[in-house]
């Protein structure tokens, strides 16, 4: 995080300016990253399992002909 720049006025005000580059994908916590990776792996595993089932059905259908 960037260091804030403090500007003090001659009257009774204080202004604090913080310049920060904010990129949400790079601000994930470990828990957020783990949740996203588990979801991605789960979707991949589901697609892989569906592909295996599809291949098994096609193989058994061609064996019956």
mmCIF file of the N, C-alpha and C atoms, coordinates in Angstrom:
data_MODEL
# 
_entry.id   MODEL 
# 
loop_
_atom_site.group_PDB 
_atom_site.id 
_atom_site.type_symbol 
_atom_site.label_atom_id 
_atom_site.label_alt_id 
_atom_site.label_comp_id 
_atom_site.label_asym_id 
_atom_site.label_entity_id 
_atom_site.label_seq_id 
_atom_site.pdbx_PDB_ins_code 
_atom_site.Cartn_x 
_atom_site.Cartn_y 
_atom_site.Cartn_z 
_atom_site.occupancy 
_atom_site.B_iso_or_equiv 
_atom_site.pdbx_formal_charge 
_atom_site.auth_seq_id 
_atom_site.auth_comp_id 
_atom_site.auth_asym_id 
_atom_site.auth_atom_id 
_atom_site.pdbx_PDB_model_num 
ATOM 1   N N  . UNK A 1 1  ? 0.851   -1.168  0.000   1.00 0.00 ? 1  UNK A N  1 
ATOM 2   C CA . UNK A 1 1  ? 0.000   0.000   0.000   1.00 0.00 ? 1  UNK A CA 1 
ATOM 3   C C  . UNK A 1 1  ? 0.896   1.230   0.000   1.00 0.00 ? 1  UNK A C  1 
ATOM 4   N N  . UNK A 1 2  ? 0.484   2.253   -0.713  1.00 0.00 ? 2  UNK A N  1 
ATOM 5   C CA . UNK A 1 2  ? 1.262   3.477   -0.829  1.00 0.00 ? 2  UNK A CA 1 
ATOM 6   C C  . UNK A 1 2  ? 1.201   4.282   0.463   1.00 0.00 ? 2  UNK A C  1 
ATOM 7   N N  . UNK A 1 3  ? 2.280   5.000   0.720   1.00 0.00 ? 3  UNK A N  1 
ATOM 8   C CA . UNK A 1 3  ? 2.296   5.872   1.894   1.00 0.00 ? 3  UNK A CA 1 
ATOM 9   C C  . UNK A 1 3  ? 1.426   7.090   1.625   1.00 0.00 ? 3  UNK A C  1 
ATOM 10  N N  . UNK A 1 4  ? 0.588   7.469   2.586   1.00 0.00 ? 4  UNK A N  1 
ATOM 11  C CA . UNK A 1 4  ? -0.278  8.628   2.360   1.00 0.00 ? 4  UNK A CA 1 
ATOM 12  C C  . UNK A 1 4  ? 0.528   9.928   2.388   1.00 0.00 ? 4  UNK A C  1 
ATOM 13  N N  . UNK A 1 5  ? 0.079   10.885  1.613   1.00 0.00 ? 5  UNK A N  1 
ATOM 14  C CA . UNK A 1 5  ? 0.659   12.219  1.621   1.00 0.00 ? 5  UNK A CA 1 
ATOM 15  C C  . UNK A 1 5  ? -0.263  13.112  2.433   1.00 0.00 ? 5  UNK A C  1 
ATOM 16  N N  . UNK A 1 6  ? 0.263   13.710  3.492   1.00 0.00 ? 6  UNK A N  1 
ATOM 17  C CA . UNK A 1 6  ? -0.553  14.546  4.370   1.00 0.00 ? 6  UNK A CA 1 
ATOM 18  C C  . UNK A 1 6  ? -0.248  16.007  4.072   1.00 0.00 ? 6  UNK A C  1 
ATOM 19  N N  . UNK A 1 7  ? -1.290  16.774  3.827   1.00 0.00 ? 7  UNK A N  1 
ATOM 20  C CA . UNK A 1 7  ? -1.177  18.206  3.559   1.00 0.00 ? 7  UNK A CA 1 
ATOM 21  C C  . UNK A 1 7  ? -1.875  18.932  4.697   1.00 0.00 ? 7  UNK A C  1 
ATOM 22  N N  . UNK A 1 8  ? -1.146  19.760  5.387   1.00 0.00 ? 8  UNK A N  1 
ATOM 23  C CA . UNK A 1 8  ? -1.746  20.499  6.502   1.00 0.00 ? 8  UNK A CA 1 
ATOM 24  C C  . UNK A 1 8  ? -2.030  21.926  6.061   1.00 0.00 ? 8  UNK A C  1 
ATOM 25  N N  . UNK A 1 9  ? -3.234  22.384  6.308   1.00 0.00 ? 9  UNK A N  1 
ATOM 26  C CA . UNK A 1 9  ? -3.665  23.730  5.938   1.00 0.00 ? 9  UNK A CA 1 
ATOM 27  C C  . UNK A 1 9  ? -3.315  24.704  7.057   1.00 0.00 ? 9  UNK A C  1 
ATOM 28  N N  . UNK A 1 10 ? -3.354  25.972  6.724   1.00 0.00 ? 10 UNK A N  1 
ATOM 29  C CA . UNK A 1 10 ? -3.080  26.985  7.749   1.00 0.00 ? 10 UNK A CA 1 
ATOM 30  C C  . UNK A 1 10 ? -4.247  27.078  8.737   1.00 0.00 ? 10 UNK A C  1 
ATOM 31  N N  . UNK A 1 11 ? -5.429  26.714  8.300   1.00 0.00 ? 11 UNK A N  1 
ATOM 32  C CA . UNK A 1 11 ? -6.566  26.689  9.217   1.00 0.00 ? 11 UNK A CA 1 
ATOM 33  C C  . UNK A 1 11 ? -6.611  25.312  9.875   1.00 0.00 ? 11 UNK A C  1 
ATOM 34  N N  . UNK A 1 12 ? -7.743  24.928  10.395  1.00 0.00 ? 12 UNK A N  1 
ATOM 35  C CA . UNK A 1 12 ? -7.832  23.676  11.151  1.00 0.00 ? 12 UNK A CA 1 
ATOM 36  C C  . UNK A 1 12 ? -8.284  22.503  10.291  1.00 0.00 ? 12 UNK A C  1 
ATOM 37  N N  . UNK A 1 13 ? -7.719  22.348  9.117   1.00 0.00 ? 13 UNK A N  1 
ATOM 38  C CA . UNK A 1 13 ? -8.094  21.206  8.280   1.00 0.00 ? 13 UNK A CA 1 
ATOM 39  C C  . UNK A 1 13 ? -6.851  20.392  7.945   1.00 0.00 ? 13 UNK A C  1 
ATOM 40  N N  . UNK A 1 14 ? -7.053  19.130  7.697   1.00 0.00 ? 14 UNK A N  1 
ATOM 41  C CA . UNK A 1 14 ? -5.980  18.235  7.263   1.00 0.00 ? 14 UNK A CA 1 
ATOM 42  C C  . UNK A 1 14 ? -6.508  17.418  6.091   1.00 0.00 ? 14 UNK A C  1 
ATOM 43  N N  . UNK A 1 15 ? -5.733  17.357  5.036   1.00 0.00 ? 15 UNK A N  1 
ATOM 44  C CA . UNK A 1 15 ? -6.112  16.617  3.842   1.00 0.00 ? 15 UNK A CA 1 
ATOM 45  C C  . UNK A 1 15 ? -5.111  15.468  3.675   1.00 0.00 ? 15 UNK A C  1 
ATOM 46  N N  . UNK A 1 16 ? -5.628  14.267  3.505   1.00 0.00 ? 16 UNK A N  1 
ATOM 47  C CA . UNK A 1 16 ? -4.764  13.105  3.283   1.00 0.00 ? 16 UNK A CA 1 
ATOM 48  C C  . UNK A 1 16 ? -5.061  12.541  1.893   1.00 0.00 ? 16 UNK A C  1 
ATOM 49  N N  . UNK A 1 17 ? -4.018  12.381  1.095   1.00 0.00 ? 17 UNK A N  1 
ATOM 50  C CA . UNK A 1 17 ? -4.157  11.875  -0.258  1.00 0.00 ? 17 UNK A CA 1 
ATOM 51  C C  . UNK A 1 17 ? -3.395  10.556  -0.354  1.00 0.00 ? 17 UNK A C  1 
ATOM 52  N N  . UNK A 1 18 ? -4.069  9.518   -0.812  1.00 0.00 ? 18 UNK A N  1 
ATOM 53  C CA . UNK A 1 18 ? -3.432  8.216   -0.986  1.00 0.00 ? 18 UNK A CA 1 
ATOM 54  C C  . UNK A 1 18 ? -3.576  7.814   -2.447  1.00 0.00 ? 18 UNK A C  1 
ATOM 55  N N  . UNK A 1 19 ? -2.451  7.565   -3.102  1.00 0.00 ? 19 UNK A N  1 
ATOM 56  C CA . UNK A 1 19 ? -2.453  7.089   -4.480  1.00 0.00 ? 19 UNK A CA 1 
ATOM 57  C C  . UNK A 1 19 ? -2.144  5.601   -4.440  1.00 0.00 ? 19 UNK A C  1 
ATOM 58  N N  . UNK A 1 20 ? -3.044  4.810   -5.011  1.00 0.00 ? 20 UNK A N  1 
ATOM 59  C CA . UNK A 1 20 ? -2.882  3.358   -4.954  1.00 0.00 ? 20 UNK A CA 1 
ATOM 60  C C  . UNK A 1 20 ? -3.417  2.737   -6.226  1.00 0.00 ? 20 UNK A C  1 
ATOM 61  N N  . UNK A 1 21 ? -2.667  1.810   -6.777  1.00 0.00 ? 21 UNK A N  1 
ATOM 62  C CA . UNK A 1 21 ? -3.106  1.064   -7.939  1.00 0.00 ? 21 UNK A CA 1 
ATOM 63  C C  . UNK A 1 21 ? -3.895  -0.127  -7.438  1.00 0.00 ? 21 UNK A C  1 
ATOM 64  N N  . UNK A 1 22 ? -5.145  -0.223  -7.867  1.00 0.00 ? 22 UNK A N  1 
ATOM 65  C CA . UNK A 1 22 ? -6.017  -1.276  -7.366  1.00 0.00 ? 22 UNK A CA 1 
ATOM 66  C C  . UNK A 1 22 ? -6.425  -2.204  -8.495  1.00 0.00 ? 22 UNK A C  1 
ATOM 67  N N  . UNK A 1 23 ? -5.892  -3.432  -8.480  1.00 0.00 ? 23 UNK A N  1 
ATOM 68  C CA . UNK A 1 23 ? -6.259  -4.452  -9.457  1.00 0.00 ? 23 UNK A CA 1 
ATOM 69  C C  . UNK A 1 23 ? -6.889  -5.614  -8.696  1.00 0.00 ? 23 UNK A C  1 
ATOM 70  N N  . UNK A 1 24 ? -8.212  -5.757  -8.751  1.00 0.00 ? 24 UNK A N  1 
ATOM 71  C CA . UNK A 1 24 ? -8.906  -6.756  -7.943  1.00 0.00 ? 24 UNK A CA 1 
ATOM 72  C C  . UNK A 1 24 ? -8.393  -8.191  -8.075  1.00 0.00 ? 24 UNK A C  1 
ATOM 73  N N  . UNK A 1 25 ? -7.994  -8.668  -9.273  1.00 0.00 ? 25 UNK A N  1 
ATOM 74  C CA . UNK A 1 25 ? -7.534  -10.059 -9.322  1.00 0.00 ? 25 UNK A CA 1 
ATOM 75  C C  . UNK A 1 25 ? -6.280  -10.313 -8.486  1.00 0.00 ? 25 UNK A C  1 
ATOM 76  N N  . UNK A 1 26 ? -5.487  -9.278  -8.245  1.00 0.00 ? 26 UNK A N  1 
ATOM 77  C CA . UNK A 1 26 ? -4.257  -9.442  -7.491  1.00 0.00 ? 26 UNK A CA 1 
ATOM 78  C C  . UNK A 1 26 ? -4.420  -9.111  -6.017  1.00 0.00 ? 26 UNK A C  1 
ATOM 79  N N  . UNK A 1 27 ? -5.633  -8.854  -5.575  1.00 0.00 ? 27 UNK A N  1 
ATOM 80  C CA . UNK A 1 27 ? -5.884  -8.531  -4.181  1.00 0.00 ? 27 UNK A CA 1 
ATOM 81  C C  . UNK A 1 27 ? -6.666  -9.639  -3.486  1.00 0.00 ? 27 UNK A C  1 
ATOM 82  N N  . UNK A 1 28 ? -6.544  -10.855 -3.968  1.00 0.00 ? 28 UNK A N  1 
ATOM 83  C CA . UNK A 1 28 ? -7.268  -11.968 -3.380  1.00 0.00 ? 28 UNK A CA 1 
ATOM 84  C C  . UNK A 1 28 ? -6.585  -12.428 -2.100  1.00 0.00 ? 28 UNK A C  1 
ATOM 85  N N  . UNK A 1 29 ? -7.387  -12.847 -1.153  1.00 0.00 ? 29 UNK A N  1 
ATOM 86  C CA . UNK A 1 29 ? -6.836  -13.492 0.030   1.00 0.00 ? 29 UNK A CA 1 
ATOM 87  C C  . UNK A 1 29 ? -6.574  -14.954 -0.316  1.00 0.00 ? 29 UNK A C  1 
ATOM 88  N N  . UNK A 1 30 ? -5.889  -15.654 0.559   1.00 0.00 ? 30 UNK A N  1 
ATOM 89  C CA . UNK A 1 30 ? -5.628  -17.077 0.327   1.00 0.00 ? 30 UNK A CA 1 
ATOM 90  C C  . UNK A 1 30 ? -6.940  -17.853 0.243   1.00 0.00 ? 30 UNK A C  1 
ATOM 91  N N  . UNK A 1 31 ? -7.905  -17.481 1.074   1.00 0.00 ? 31 UNK A N  1 
ATOM 92  C CA . UNK A 1 31 ? -9.197  -18.176 1.075   1.00 0.00 ? 31 UNK A CA 1 
ATOM 93  C C  . UNK A 1 31 ? -9.938  -17.951 -0.230  1.00 0.00 ? 31 UNK A C  1 
ATOM 94  N N  . UNK A 1 32 ? -9.904  -16.712 -0.736  1.00 0.00 ? 32 UNK A N  1 
ATOM 95  C CA . UNK A 1 32 ? -10.567 -16.413 -2.010  1.00 0.00 ? 32 UNK A CA 1 
ATOM 96  C C  . UNK A 1 32 ? -9.910  -17.177 -3.153  1.00 0.00 ? 32 UNK A C  1 
ATOM 97  N N  . UNK A 1 33 ? -8.593  -17.200 -3.184  1.00 0.00 ? 33 UNK A N  1 
ATOM 98  C CA . UNK A 1 33 ? -7.871  -17.926 -4.219  1.00 0.00 ? 33 UNK A CA 1 
ATOM 99  C C  . UNK A 1 33 ? -8.155  -19.417 -4.163  1.00 0.00 ? 33 UNK A C  1 
ATOM 100 N N  . UNK A 1 34 ? -8.223  -19.952 -2.946  1.00 0.00 ? 34 UNK A N  1 
ATOM 101 C CA . UNK A 1 34 ? -8.522  -21.377 -2.783  1.00 0.00 ? 34 UNK A CA 1 
ATOM 102 C C  . UNK A 1 34 ? -9.931  -21.694 -3.269  1.00 0.00 ? 34 UNK A C  1 
ATOM 103 N N  . UNK A 1 35 ? -10.888 -20.829 -2.937  1.00 0.00 ? 35 UNK A N  1 
ATOM 104 C CA . UNK A 1 35 ? -12.270 -21.056 -3.365  1.00 0.00 ? 35 UNK A CA 1 
ATOM 105 C C  . UNK A 1 35 ? -12.377 -21.034 -4.891  1.00 0.00 ? 35 UNK A C  1 
ATOM 106 N N  . UNK A 1 36 ? -11.702 -20.103 -5.537  1.00 0.00 ? 36 UNK A N  1 
ATOM 107 C CA . UNK A 1 36 ? -11.745 -20.019 -6.995  1.00 0.00 ? 36 UNK A CA 1 
ATOM 108 C C  . UNK A 1 36 ? -11.072 -21.232 -7.623  1.00 0.00 ? 36 UNK A C  1 
ATOM 109 N N  . UNK A 1 37 ? -9.919  -21.636 -7.076  1.00 0.00 ? 37 UNK A N  1 
ATOM 110 C CA . UNK A 1 37 ? -9.215  -22.780 -7.661  1.00 0.00 ? 37 UNK A CA 1 
ATOM 111 C C  . UNK A 1 37 ? -9.998  -24.077 -7.474  1.00 0.00 ? 37 UNK A C  1 
ATOM 112 N N  . UNK A 1 38 ? -10.653 -24.247 -6.341  1.00 0.00 ? 38 UNK A N  1 
ATOM 113 C CA . UNK A 1 38 ? -11.476 -25.440 -6.123  1.00 0.00 ? 38 UNK A CA 1 
ATOM 114 C C  . UNK A 1 38 ? -12.647 -25.452 -7.097  1.00 0.00 ? 38 UNK A C  1 
ATOM 115 N N  . UNK A 1 39 ? -13.249 -24.295 -7.344  1.00 0.00 ? 39 UNK A N  1 
ATOM 116 C CA . UNK A 1 39 ? -14.358 -24.221 -8.296  1.00 0.00 ? 39 UNK A CA 1 
ATOM 117 C C  . UNK A 1 39 ? -13.890 -24.561 -9.707  1.00 0.00 ? 39 UNK A C  1 
ATOM 118 N N  . UNK A 1 40 ? -12.739 -24.048 -10.117 1.00 0.00 ? 40 UNK A N  1 
ATOM 119 C CA . UNK A 1 40 ? -12.219 -24.328 -11.456 1.00 0.00 ? 40 UNK A CA 1 
ATOM 120 C C  . UNK A 1 40 ? -11.905 -25.810 -11.601 1.00 0.00 ? 40 UNK A C  1 
ATOM 121 N N  . UNK A 1 41 ? -11.244 -26.385 -10.606 1.00 0.00 ? 41 UNK A N  1 
ATOM 122 C CA . UNK A 1 41 ? -10.911 -27.814 -10.662 1.00 0.00 ? 41 UNK A CA 1 
ATOM 123 C C  . UNK A 1 41 ? -12.178 -28.662 -10.642 1.00 0.00 ? 41 UNK A C  1 
ATOM 124 N N  . UNK A 1 42 ? -13.184 -28.251 -9.873  1.00 0.00 ? 42 UNK A N  1 
ATOM 125 C CA . UNK A 1 42 ? -14.447 -28.983 -9.840  1.00 0.00 ? 42 UNK A CA 1 
ATOM 126 C C  . UNK A 1 42 ? -15.155 -28.992 -11.176 1.00 0.00 ? 42 UNK A C  1 
ATOM 127 N N  . UNK A 1 43 ? -15.181 -27.851 -11.850 1.00 0.00 ? 43 UNK A N  1 
ATOM 128 C CA . UNK A 1 43 ? -15.819 -27.780 -13.177 1.00 0.00 ? 43 UNK A CA 1 
ATOM 129 C C  . UNK A 1 43 ? -15.036 -28.624 -14.175 1.00 0.00 ? 43 UNK A C  1 
ATOM 130 N N  . UNK A 1 44 ? -13.699 -28.564 -14.104 1.00 0.00 ? 44 UNK A N  1 
ATOM 131 C CA . UNK A 1 44 ? -12.881 -29.382 -14.999 1.00 0.00 ? 44 UNK A CA 1 
ATOM 132 C C  . UNK A 1 44 ? -13.147 -30.868 -14.756 1.00 0.00 ? 44 UNK A C  1 
ATOM 133 N N  . UNK A 1 45 ? -13.188 -31.293 -13.496 1.00 0.00 ? 45 UNK A N  1 
ATOM 134 C CA . UNK A 1 45 ? -13.410 -32.698 -13.156 1.00 0.00 ? 45 UNK A CA 1 
ATOM 135 C C  . UNK A 1 45 ? -14.792 -33.164 -13.625 1.00 0.00 ? 45 UNK A C  1 
ATOM 136 N N  . UNK A 1 46 ? -15.779 -32.308 -13.483 1.00 0.00 ? 46 UNK A N  1 
ATOM 137 C CA . UNK A 1 46 ? -17.120 -32.655 -13.952 1.00 0.00 ? 46 UNK A CA 1 
ATOM 138 C C  . UNK A 1 46 ? -17.135 -32.847 -15.463 1.00 0.00 ? 46 UNK A C  1 
ATOM 139 N N  . UNK A 1 47 ? -16.509 -31.957 -16.194 1.00 0.00 ? 47 UNK A N  1 
ATOM 140 C CA . UNK A 1 47 ? -16.428 -32.088 -17.651 1.00 0.00 ? 47 UNK A CA 1 
ATOM 141 C C  . UNK A 1 47 ? -15.678 -33.338 -18.064 1.00 0.00 ? 47 UNK A C  1 
ATOM 142 N N  . UNK A 1 48 ? -14.602 -33.655 -17.355 1.00 0.00 ? 48 UNK A N  1 
ATOM 143 C CA . UNK A 1 48 ? -13.834 -34.863 -17.640 1.00 0.00 ? 48 UNK A CA 1 
ATOM 144 C C  . UNK A 1 48 ? -14.682 -36.113 -17.394 1.00 0.00 ? 48 UNK A C  1 
ATOM 145 N N  . UNK A 1 49 ? -15.423 -36.133 -16.296 1.00 0.00 ? 49 UNK A N  1 
ATOM 146 C CA . UNK A 1 49 ? -16.278 -37.281 -15.973 1.00 0.00 ? 49 UNK A CA 1 
ATOM 147 C C  . UNK A 1 49 ? -17.389 -37.435 -17.006 1.00 0.00 ? 49 UNK A C  1 
ATOM 148 N N  . UNK A 1 50 ? -17.979 -36.339 -17.429 1.00 0.00 ? 50 UNK A N  1 
ATOM 149 C CA . UNK A 1 50 ? -19.021 -36.401 -18.464 1.00 0.00 ? 50 UNK A CA 1 
ATOM 150 C C  . UNK A 1 50 ? -18.436 -36.932 -19.775 1.00 0.00 ? 50 UNK A C  1 
ATOM 151 N N  . UNK A 1 51 ? -17.210 -36.515 -20.104 1.00 0.00 ? 51 UNK A N  1 
ATOM 152 C CA . UNK A 1 51 ? -16.552 -37.022 -21.313 1.00 0.00 ? 51 UNK A CA 1 
ATOM 153 C C  . UNK A 1 51 ? -16.303 -38.521 -21.231 1.00 0.00 ? 51 UNK A C  1 
ATOM 154 N N  . UNK A 1 52 ? -15.896 -39.011 -20.063 1.00 0.00 ? 52 UNK A N  1 
ATOM 155 C CA . UNK A 1 52 ? -15.697 -40.447 -19.890 1.00 0.00 ? 52 UNK A CA 1 
ATOM 156 C C  . UNK A 1 52 ? -17.000 -41.213 -20.050 1.00 0.00 ? 52 UNK A C  1 
ATOM 157 N N  . UNK A 1 53 ? -18.063 -40.708 -19.448 1.00 0.00 ? 53 UNK A N  1 
ATOM 158 C CA . UNK A 1 53 ? -19.368 -41.365 -19.558 1.00 0.00 ? 53 UNK A CA 1 
ATOM 159 C C  . UNK A 1 53 ? -19.831 -41.378 -21.013 1.00 0.00 ? 53 UNK A C  1 
ATOM 160 N N  . UNK A 1 54 ? -19.662 -40.260 -21.694 1.00 0.00 ? 54 UNK A N  1 
ATOM 161 C CA . UNK A 1 54 ? -20.052 -40.168 -23.107 1.00 0.00 ? 54 UNK A CA 1 
ATOM 162 C C  . UNK A 1 54 ? -19.271 -41.172 -23.944 1.00 0.00 ? 54 UNK A C  1 
ATOM 163 N N  . UNK A 1 55 ? -17.966 -41.261 -23.708 1.00 0.00 ? 55 UNK A N  1 
ATOM 164 C CA . UNK A 1 55 ? -17.126 -42.197 -24.452 1.00 0.00 ? 55 UNK A CA 1 
ATOM 165 C C  . UNK A 1 55 ? -17.525 -43.646 -24.167 1.00 0.00 ? 55 UNK A C  1 
ATOM 166 N N  . UNK A 1 56 ? -17.867 -43.936 -22.925 1.00 0.00 ? 56 UNK A N  1 
ATOM 167 C CA . UNK A 1 56 ? -18.285 -45.289 -22.559 1.00 0.00 ? 56 UNK A CA 1 
ATOM 168 C C  . UNK A 1 56 ? -19.599 -45.654 -23.245 1.00 0.00 ? 56 UNK A C  1 
ATOM 169 N N  . UNK A 1 57 ? -20.528 -44.709 -23.293 1.00 0.00 ? 57 UNK A N  1 
ATOM 170 C CA . UNK A 1 57 ? -21.808 -44.963 -23.960 1.00 0.00 ? 57 UNK A CA 1 
ATOM 171 C C  . UNK A 1 57 ? -21.598 -45.181 -25.452 1.00 0.00 ? 57 UNK A C  1 
ATOM 172 N N  . UNK A 1 58 ? -20.737 -44.376 -26.081 1.00 0.00 ? 58 UNK A N  1 
ATOM 173 C CA . UNK A 1 58 ? -20.464 -44.538 -27.510 1.00 0.00 ? 58 UNK A CA 1 
ATOM 174 C C  . UNK A 1 58 ? -19.770 -45.873 -27.805 1.00 0.00 ? 58 UNK A C  1 
ATOM 175 N N  . UNK A 1 59 ? -18.871 -46.273 -26.933 1.00 0.00 ? 59 UNK A N  1 
ATOM 176 C CA . UNK A 1 59 ? -18.164 -47.543 -27.121 1.00 0.00 ? 59 UNK A CA 1 
ATOM 177 C C  . UNK A 1 59 ? -19.122 -48.723 -26.987 1.00 0.00 ? 59 UNK A C  1 
ATOM 178 N N  . UNK A 1 60 ? -19.986 -48.683 -25.974 1.00 0.00 ? 60 UNK A N  1 
ATOM 179 C CA . UNK A 1 60 ? -20.934 -49.789 -25.792 1.00 0.00 ? 60 UNK A CA 1 
ATOM 180 C C  . UNK A 1 60 ? -21.981 -49.817 -26.911 1.00 0.00 ? 60 UNK A C  1 
ATOM 181 N N  . UNK A 1 61 ? -22.337 -48.666 -27.444 1.00 0.00 ? 61 UNK A N  1 
ATOM 182 C CA . UNK A 1 61 ? -23.304 -48.623 -28.550 1.00 0.00 ? 61 UNK A CA 1 
ATOM 183 C C  . UNK A 1 61 ? -22.688 -49.197 -29.826 1.00 0.00 ? 61 UNK A C  1 
ATOM 184 N N  . UNK A 1 62 ? -21.425 -48.919 -30.070 1.00 0.00 ? 62 UNK A N  1 
ATOM 185 C CA . UNK A 1 62 ? -20.781 -49.443 -31.286 1.00 0.00 ? 62 UNK A CA 1 
ATOM 186 C C  . UNK A 1 62 ? -20.484 -50.938 -31.148 1.00 0.00 ? 62 UNK A C  1 
ATOM 187 N N  . UNK A 1 63 ? -20.300 -51.438 -29.931 1.00 0.00 ? 63 UNK A N  1 
ATOM 188 C CA . UNK A 1 63 ? -20.079 -52.874 -29.725 1.00 0.00 ? 63 UNK A CA 1 
ATOM 189 C C  . UNK A 1 63 ? -21.358 -53.667 -29.979 1.00 0.00 ? 63 UNK A C  1 
ATOM 190 N N  . UNK A 1 64 ? -22.520 -53.088 -29.758 1.00 0.00 ? 64 UNK A N  1 
ATOM 191 C CA . UNK A 1 64 ? -23.795 -53.766 -29.952 1.00 0.00 ? 64 UNK A CA 1 
ATOM 192 C C  . UNK A 1 64 ? -24.181 -53.871 -31.416 1.00 0.00 ? 64 UNK A C  1 
ATOM 193 N N  . UNK A 1 65 ? -23.578 -53.081 -32.289 1.00 0.00 ? 65 UNK A N  1 
ATOM 194 C CA . UNK A 1 65 ? -23.928 -53.096 -33.725 1.00 0.00 ? 65 UNK A CA 1 
ATOM 195 C C  . UNK A 1 65 ? -23.223 -54.162 -34.434 1.00 0.00 ? 65 UNK A C  1 
# 
